[in-house]
């Protein structure tokens, strides 16, 4: 062997030695990169699952605190199923605190242990990663308004309405959220007033829902006004971060409150005389719905104008016994402009708001004078619709509270899609305007946006109320 060949062999031997020396750390570095890469994927997936769990728990805070934990676990497992990337994470630890403003703060955390591969060479058999997340749920002040008008009698609808309404109430936290319950037909009753302190009594609300019975007209305006009033009873310093009105109804407004000059009924029962019985009597005037819709017994081609109904009472009563509202009527008529001689005039303005507001593109009232508007079906029906929209506009324009008020409306039944009234128009379009739904042509971008929900029949009510609840929950996050 020549000297050159010997030197070359020695160099090859040294190279092998160097390779052998550096092979172990090289493998360790490669293993570290591979295992840490897997660890990064596990950590990212775990963080996503923990975030989702915190949000799910926040959305499901109710009287049963275990429901939030179950919801968090279910969403966590859907986002990080056991065995994913060879890892089975721990179920999330979910804890709830109350912030200084009363809002719920949800903390969720979890960790996962991942078996290593190449890093076992360096005696690292596993790698543990952890993730945590936080979600905040703003508290809710809600006026819940339930229609109990006579049109809900048919097809067994009202028992389903009551069951769905109670389920809806159960979605909220009795020790933190506030709920006022208002029911209405041709009169309006605050069944459960809103508390100044946080919380509400679910047993009382459920009991009042159970006792409600359908009958009468649809005094939407007064119901909205009382819902607004309930929200305003809470001192601004302790109001919740989300203030809302939820209105459920199956029809268009057809009744309005006010103070009316009422004439004396004739002794023969044939009408009213021109002699005032009282100068001014507070109460509610309502009309029948028109025109007639095939298959619906609560609509008429010859509607009438009726009154007075006790605006605040639990029953439809005349102003003074033995007079009843059936005495104070225009009688049914096809012209829709037959004056109610017993209550001849509507006021120019109700104590609740304007009967006509041109800025809201409302329905015209005819024959106005210093004495008011002639009280006939056309004017009274248009005024009822106008007043409901005017009050809703006032609610959404209210800037005196800690936050602006949103309105959500939920309609039931195909009658809401029928062209009704003098204009004519659908009840759904009115409910969209009341809610300030962005799909309405009269949507106002300077006011809080609400949403109109719809259930075609009673079987869809639970899902519809769930959709309302989901919309509210998204706003609380």
C-alpha positions as CSV (number, residue, x, y, z in Angstrom):
1,X,0.0,0.0,0.0
2,X,1.4,3.4,-1.0
3,X,1.5,6.3,1.4
4,X,-1.2,8.0,-0.5
5,X,-3.6,5.1,-0.3
6,X,-2.9,4.7,3.4
7,X,-3.7,8.4,4.1
8,X,-6.9,8.1,2.1
9,X,-8.0,5.0,4.1
10,X,-7.3,6.8,7.3
11,X,-9.4,9.8,6.1
12,X,-12.3,7.5,5.3
13,X,-12.0,5.9,8.7
14,X,-12.0,9.3,10.4
15,X,-15.1,10.3,8.5
16,X,-16.9,7.3,9.7
17,X,-15.9,8.1,13.2
18,X,-17.2,11.7,12.8
19,X,-20.5,10.4,11.3
20,X,-20.8,8.0,14.2
21,X,-20.1,10.8,16.7
22,X,-22.6,13.2,15.2
23,X,-25.3,10.7,14.3
24,X,-26.8,10.5,17.7
25,X,-27.4,14.2,18.2
26,X,-28.6,14.4,14.6
27,X,-31.2,11.8,15.3
28,X,-32.1,13.6,18.5
29,X,-32.6,16.9,16.6
30,X,-34.6,15.1,13.9
31,X,-36.7,13.4,16.5
32,X,-37.2,16.6,18.4
33,X,-38.4,18.4,15.2
34,X,-40.8,15.5,14.4
35,X,-42.2,15.2,17.9
36,X,-42.4,18.9,18.5
37,X,-44.2,19.3,15.2
38,X,-46.8,16.7,16.4
39,X,-46.9,18.5,19.7
40,X,-47.7,21.8,18.0
41,X,-50.6,20.2,16.0
42,X,-51.9,18.6,19.3
43,X,-51.6,22.0,21.1
44,X,-53.4,23.9,18.3
45,X,-56.2,21.3,18.2
46,X,-56.5,21.3,22.0
47,X,-56.7,25.2,22.0
48,X,-59.4,25.1,19.4
49,X,-61.4,22.5,21.4
50,X,-61.0,24.5,24.7
51,X,-62.1,27.7,23.1
52,X,-65.2,26.0,21.7
53,X,-65.9,24.4,25.1
54,X,-65.7,27.8,26.9
55,X,-68.2,29.3,24.4
56,X,-70.5,26.4,24.6
57,X,-70.5,26.6,28.4
58,X,-71.2,30.3,28.2
59,X,-74.2,29.7,25.9
60,X,-75.7,27.1,28.2
61,X,-75.6,28.8,31.7
62,X,-79.0,28.1,33.1
63,X,-80.5,27.2,36.5
64,X,-78.8,23.8,36.1
65,X,-75.1,24.5,36.2
66,X,-74.2,21.0,35.1
67,X,-75.8,21.8,31.8
68,X,-73.0,24.2,30.9
69,X,-70.4,21.5,31.8
70,X,-72.1,18.9,29.7
71,X,-72.4,21.3,26.7
72,X,-68.7,22.2,27.1
73,X,-67.7,18.6,27.2
74,X,-69.7,17.7,24.1
75,X,-68.3,20.5,22.0
76,X,-64.8,19.7,23.3
77,X,-65.1,16.1,22.3
78,X,-66.4,17.0,18.9
79,X,-63.4,19.2,18.3
80,X,-60.8,16.8,19.8
81,X,-62.1,13.3,19.6
82,X,-60.2,10.6,21.7
83,X,-57.4,9.1,19.8
84,X,-56.8,12.0,17.5
85,X,-53.1,12.1,16.6
86,X,-52.7,9.2,19.0
87,X,-53.7,11.4,22.0
88,X,-56.6,11.2,24.4
89,X,-57.0,14.6,26.2
90,X,-58.4,15.2,29.6
91,X,-62.0,16.4,29.8
92,X,-62.0,20.2,30.2
93,X,-62.1,21.8,33.6
94,X,-64.8,24.5,33.4
95,X,-65.2,27.1,36.1
96,X,-67.5,30.1,36.4
97,X,-66.8,33.4,38.0
98,X,-68.9,36.6,38.2
99,X,-67.3,39.8,37.0
100,X,-67.7,43.2,38.6
101,X,-70.7,44.0,36.3
102,X,-72.4,40.8,37.1
103,X,-71.4,39.1,33.8
104,X,-70.4,35.5,33.8
105,X,-66.7,34.7,33.1
106,X,-66.1,31.1,32.1
107,X,-62.7,29.6,32.3
108,X,-61.9,26.3,30.5
109,X,-58.7,24.4,30.5
110,X,-57.4,21.0,29.5
111,X,-54.2,19.1,28.8
112,X,-53.1,16.2,26.7
113,X,-50.2,13.8,27.0
114,X,-48.7,12.7,23.6
115,X,-46.4,9.7,23.4
116,X,-43.1,10.5,21.6
117,X,-41.2,8.5,19.0
118,X,-37.6,9.6,18.3
119,X,-37.4,11.5,21.5
120,X,-37.5,8.2,23.4
121,X,-33.8,7.9,22.5
122,X,-33.2,10.8,25.0
123,X,-35.5,9.1,27.6
124,X,-38.4,11.4,26.8
125,X,-41.3,9.0,26.5
126,X,-44.1,11.6,26.4
127,X,-44.9,15.3,25.8
128,X,-47.6,17.1,27.7
129,X,-49.3,20.2,26.3
130,X,-52.0,22.4,27.8
131,X,-54.5,25.0,26.7
132,X,-56.9,27.4,28.4
133,X,-59.6,29.8,27.2
134,X,-62.0,32.4,28.6
135,X,-65.5,33.4,27.5
136,X,-67.7,36.1,28.9
137,X,-71.5,36.0,28.9
138,X,-73.2,39.3,29.3
139,X,-76.3,39.3,31.4
140,X,-79.8,39.9,30.0
141,X,-82.7,42.2,31.0
142,X,-85.7,40.9,29.0
143,X,-89.3,41.8,28.7
144,X,-91.1,38.7,27.4
145,X,-94.4,39.5,25.7
146,X,-96.9,36.8,25.0
147,X,-100.0,37.2,22.8
148,X,-103.1,35.5,24.3
149,X,-105.7,36.7,21.8
150,X,-108.7,34.7,20.7
151,X,-107.2,33.6,17.4
152,X,-104.9,31.2,19.4
153,X,-107.9,29.2,20.6
154,X,-108.2,27.1,17.4
155,X,-106.2,24.0,16.5
156,X,-105.0,23.5,20.1
157,X,-102.3,26.1,19.5
158,X,-102.3,27.8,22.9
159,X,-101.2,24.8,25.1
160,X,-98.2,24.4,22.7
161,X,-97.5,28.1,23.0
162,X,-97.4,27.9,26.8
163,X,-95.1,24.9,26.7
164,X,-92.7,26.5,24.3
165,X,-92.7,29.8,26.2
166,X,-91.8,28.0,29.5
167,X,-89.0,26.2,27.7
168,X,-87.7,29.6,26.4
169,X,-87.7,31.0,29.9
170,X,-85.6,28.1,31.1
171,X,-82.7,29.0,28.9
172,X,-81.9,32.0,31.1
173,X,-80.2,32.2,34.5
174,X,-82.7,32.8,37.4
175,X,-80.0,34.2,39.7
176,X,-78.5,36.6,37.2
177,X,-80.7,37.5,34.2
178,X,-83.9,39.5,34.6
179,X,-87.2,38.7,33.0
180,X,-90.5,40.5,33.1
181,X,-93.6,38.6,31.7
182,X,-96.3,40.6,29.9
183,X,-99.4,38.9,28.4
184,X,-101.9,40.6,26.2
185,X,-105.1,40.4,24.1
186,X,-107.4,43.4,24.1
187,X,-106.0,44.2,27.5
188,X,-102.4,44.0,28.8
189,X,-101.2,42.5,32.1
190,X,-97.7,42.7,33.6
191,X,-97.8,39.2,35.1
192,X,-94.3,39.3,36.6
193,X,-92.6,42.7,37.0
194,X,-88.9,43.1,36.4
195,X,-86.8,43.0,39.5
196,X,-84.4,45.8,40.5
197,X,-82.1,43.2,41.9
198,X,-80.7,40.5,39.6
199,X,-82.7,37.4,38.8
200,X,-86.3,36.3,38.3
201,X,-88.7,33.7,39.7
202,X,-89.1,31.0,37.1
203,X,-91.8,29.3,39.1
204,X,-93.9,32.4,39.2
205,X,-93.4,33.0,35.5
206,X,-94.3,29.4,34.6
207,X,-97.3,29.6,36.8
208,X,-98.6,32.8,35.1
209,X,-98.0,31.2,31.7
210,X,-100.0,28.2,32.8
211,X,-102.9,30.4,34.0
212,X,-103.1,32.4,30.8
213,X,-106.2,31.8,28.6
214,X,-106.8,33.0,25.0
215,X,-109.6,35.4,24.1
216,X,-110.0,39.0,22.7
217,X,-108.2,41.3,20.3
218,X,-104.5,42.1,19.7
219,X,-103.4,45.2,21.7
220,X,-99.8,45.0,20.6
221,X,-99.1,48.7,21.2
222,X,-100.0,48.6,24.9
223,X,-98.0,45.4,25.3
224,X,-94.9,46.9,23.8
225,X,-95.3,50.1,25.9
226,X,-95.5,48.0,29.1
227,X,-92.5,45.9,28.0
228,X,-90.5,49.2,27.5
229,X,-91.6,50.4,30.9
230,X,-90.4,47.3,32.7
231,X,-86.9,47.7,31.2
232,X,-86.9,51.3,32.4
233,X,-87.7,50.4,36.0
234,X,-84.2,49.0,36.5
235,X,-81.8,51.7,37.7
236,X,-79.2,52.5,35.0
237,X,-76.3,51.7,37.2
238,X,-77.4,48.1,37.6
239,X,-78.9,47.4,34.2
240,X,-77.5,44.4,32.3
241,X,-75.4,44.7,29.2
242,X,-78.1,43.4,26.9
243,X,-81.6,44.8,27.1
244,X,-84.2,43.2,24.9
245,X,-87.9,42.8,24.2
246,X,-89.2,39.5,22.8
247,X,-92.7,39.7,21.3
248,X,-94.7,36.6,20.4
249,X,-97.9,37.0,18.5
250,X,-100.0,35.3,15.8
251,X,-101.6,38.4,14.4
252,X,-101.4,42.1,13.4
253,X,-102.2,44.9,15.9
254,X,-105.9,45.8,15.9
255,X,-106.4,47.5,19.3
256,X,-105.2,50.9,20.7
257,X,-105.4,52.5,24.2
258,X,-106.4,56.0,24.8
259,X,-108.8,58.4,26.4
260,X,-112.2,58.6,24.6
261,X,-115.3,60.7,24.8
262,X,-118.0,58.1,25.4
263,X,-121.7,58.7,24.7
264,X,-124.6,57.3,26.6
265,X,-126.2,54.1,25.4
266,X,-129.8,54.5,24.4
267,X,-132.3,52.8,26.8
268,X,-133.7,50.8,23.9
269,X,-130.3,49.3,23.2
270,X,-130.5,50.7,19.7
271,X,-127.4,52.8,19.8
272,X,-126.0,55.9,21.6
273,X,-127.4,59.3,22.3
274,X,-125.5,62.6,21.8
275,X,-125.5,63.2,25.5
276,X,-122.1,62.6,27.0
277,X,-122.0,59.9,29.6
278,X,-118.6,61.0,30.7
279,X,-116.3,63.6,29.2
280,X,-113.3,61.3,28.9
281,X,-113.0,57.6,29.6
282,X,-109.7,55.7,29.5
283,X,-109.8,52.3,27.8
284,X,-109.0,50.4,24.6
285,X,-110.8,50.4,21.2
286,X,-110.4,47.5,18.8
287,X,-111.5,46.3,15.4
288,X,-112.1,43.0,13.8
289,X,-109.5,41.8,11.3
290,X,-110.3,42.1,7.6
291,X,-110.8,41.1,4.9
292,X,-111.9,37.5,5.4
293,X,-109.3,34.8,4.8
294,X,-110.7,31.5,3.7
295,X,-110.6,29.0,6.5
296,X,-110.0,31.6,9.2
297,X,-113.0,32.3,11.4
298,X,-111.5,35.4,13.1
299,X,-111.4,37.5,9.9
300,X,-114.3,39.3,8.3
301,X,-115.4,41.1,5.1
302,X,-117.7,43.3,7.2
303,X,-115.6,44.2,10.2
304,X,-116.8,46.3,13.2
305,X,-115.3,48.8,15.6
306,X,-115.7,48.0,19.4
307,X,-114.9,49.4,22.8
308,X,-114.2,50.2,25.5
309,X,-112.1,47.5,27.0
310,X,-110.2,47.9,30.3
311,X,-106.7,48.5,29.1
312,X,-104.9,47.1,32.2
313,X,-107.4,44.6,33.5
314,X,-107.3,40.8,33.2
315,X,-110.7,40.7,31.5
316,X,-112.6,42.5,28.7
317,X,-115.0,44.7,30.7
318,X,-117.1,47.7,29.8
319,X,-116.3,51.0,31.5
320,X,-119.1,50.7,34.1
321,X,-121.4,47.7,34.7
322,X,-123.8,46.8,33.3
323,X,-122.5,48.3,30.1
324,X,-120.4,46.0,28.0
325,X,-118.2,46.5,25.0
326,X,-120.8,45.0,22.8
327,X,-122.9,48.1,23.4
328,X,-120.2,50.4,22.2
329,X,-119.9,49.4,18.6
330,X,-120.2,50.7,15.1
331,X,-121.7,47.4,14.1
332,X,-120.2,45.3,11.3
333,X,-120.2,47.1,8.0
334,X,-118.6,46.6,4.6
335,X,-117.7,50.3,4.1
336,X,-115.3,50.2,7.1
337,X,-116.0,53.9,7.6
338,X,-119.3,53.7,9.6
339,X,-118.8,55.9,12.7
340,X,-119.0,54.3,16.1
341,X,-121.6,56.7,17.6
342,X,-120.9,55.5,21.1
343,X,-117.2,56.4,20.8
344,X,-117.2,58.9,17.9
345,X,-113.6,60.1,17.9
346,X,-110.1,58.8,18.3
347,X,-107.7,61.3,19.9
348,X,-105.1,63.1,17.8
349,X,-102.5,61.5,19.9
350,X,-102.5,58.6,22.4
351,X,-100.8,59.0,25.8
352,X,-98.6,56.1,24.5
353,X,-97.5,57.9,21.3
354,X,-98.5,59.2,17.9
355,X,-101.3,57.6,16.0
356,X,-99.7,58.7,12.8
357,X,-96.0,59.4,12.2
358,X,-95.2,60.4,8.7
359,X,-91.4,59.8,9.2
360,X,-92.2,56.1,9.7
361,X,-94.1,55.8,6.4
362,X,-97.3,54.9,8.2
363,X,-100.9,54.4,7.2
364,X,-103.0,57.6,6.7
365,X,-105.9,58.5,9.1
366,X,-108.7,60.3,7.4
367,X,-110.9,63.2,8.6
368,X,-108.7,64.6,11.3
369,X,-109.9,67.8,13.1
370,X,-109.5,69.5,16.4
371,X,-111.8,66.8,17.9
372,X,-109.5,64.0,16.7
373,X,-110.1,61.4,14.0
374,X,-113.5,59.8,13.2
375,X,-113.7,56.5,15.0
376,X,-114.4,53.9,12.4
377,X,-112.8,50.6,11.4
378,X,-110.4,52.1,8.8
379,X,-109.0,54.7,11.2
380,X,-109.0,52.6,14.3
381,X,-107.3,49.6,12.6
382,X,-104.6,51.8,10.9
383,X,-104.1,53.7,14.2
384,X,-103.5,50.4,16.1
385,X,-100.8,49.4,13.6
386,X,-99.3,52.9,13.6
387,X,-99.1,53.1,17.3
388,X,-97.4,49.7,17.7
389,X,-94.8,50.8,15.3
390,X,-94.4,54.3,16.9
391,X,-93.8,52.7,20.3
392,X,-91.3,50.2,18.9
393,X,-89.5,53.1,17.3
394,X,-89.4,54.8,20.7
395,X,-88.0,51.7,22.3
396,X,-85.2,51.4,19.8
397,X,-84.5,55.1,20.0
398,X,-84.2,55.1,23.8
399,X,-80.7,56.2,24.8
400,X,-81.3,56.8,28.5
401,X,-80.3,53.3,29.7
402,X,-76.9,51.6,30.0
403,X,-77.4,50.1,26.5
404,X,-79.8,50.4,23.6
405,X,-82.8,48.1,23.5
406,X,-83.3,45.5,20.8
407,X,-86.6,43.9,19.8
408,X,-87.1,40.4,18.5
409,X,-90.5,39.3,17.2
410,X,-91.8,35.7,16.7
411,X,-94.9,35.1,14.6
412,X,-97.1,32.0,14.5
413,X,-99.3,30.9,11.7
414,X,-100.0,31.5,8.0
415,X,-102.4,34.4,8.7
416,X,-99.3,36.5,9.1
417,X,-98.4,36.0,5.5
418,X,-101.9,37.1,4.3
419,X,-102.6,40.6,2.9
420,X,-104.8,42.2,5.6
421,X,-106.0,45.7,6.5
422,X,-106.6,48.8,4.6
423,X,-103.2,49.1,2.9
424,X,-103.2,45.9,2.6
425,X,-100.1,44.3,4.0
426,X,-98.9,41.2,5.8
427,X,-98.5,40.9,9.6
428,X,-95.0,39.6,8.9
429,X,-94.0,42.9,7.4
430,X,-95.3,44.8,10.4
431,X,-93.4,42.5,12.8
432,X,-90.2,43.0,10.7
433,X,-90.7,46.8,11.1
434,X,-91.3,46.4,14.9
435,X,-88.1,44.4,15.2
436,X,-86.1,46.7,12.8
437,X,-85.1,43.6,10.9
438,X,-82.4,44.4,8.3
439,X,-84.5,42.6,5.6
440,X,-87.4,45.2,6.1
441,X,-87.5,48.0,3.5
442,X,-88.0,50.3,6.4
443,X,-84.9,49.2,8.3
444,X,-83.2,52.0,10.2
445,X,-79.4,51.6,10.5
446,X,-79.2,54.2,13.3
447,X,-81.1,51.9,15.6
448,X,-80.3,48.5,17.1
449,X,-81.2,45.7,14.6
450,X,-83.5,43.0,15.7
451,X,-84.9,40.0,13.9
452,X,-88.3,38.5,12.9
453,X,-88.7,34.8,13.5
454,X,-91.6,32.6,12.2
455,X,-93.3,29.3,13.1
456,X,-95.7,28.1,10.4
457,X,-97.6,25.9,12.9
458,X,-97.4,25.1,16.6
459,X,-95.1,22.1,16.0
460,X,-92.4,24.6,14.9
461,X,-92.6,26.8,18.0
462,X,-89.9,25.1,20.1
463,X,-87.4,25.4,17.3
464,X,-88.4,29.0,16.6
465,X,-88.0,30.0,20.3
466,X,-84.6,28.1,20.3
467,X,-83.6,30.3,17.3
468,X,-84.5,33.4,19.2
469,X,-82.5,32.2,22.2
470,X,-79.5,31.4,20.0
471,X,-79.7,35.0,18.6
472,X,-79.7,36.4,22.1
473,X,-76.9,34.2,23.2
474,X,-74.7,35.3,20.3
475,X,-75.1,38.9,21.5
476,X,-74.2,38.0,25.1
477,X,-70.7,36.8,24.1
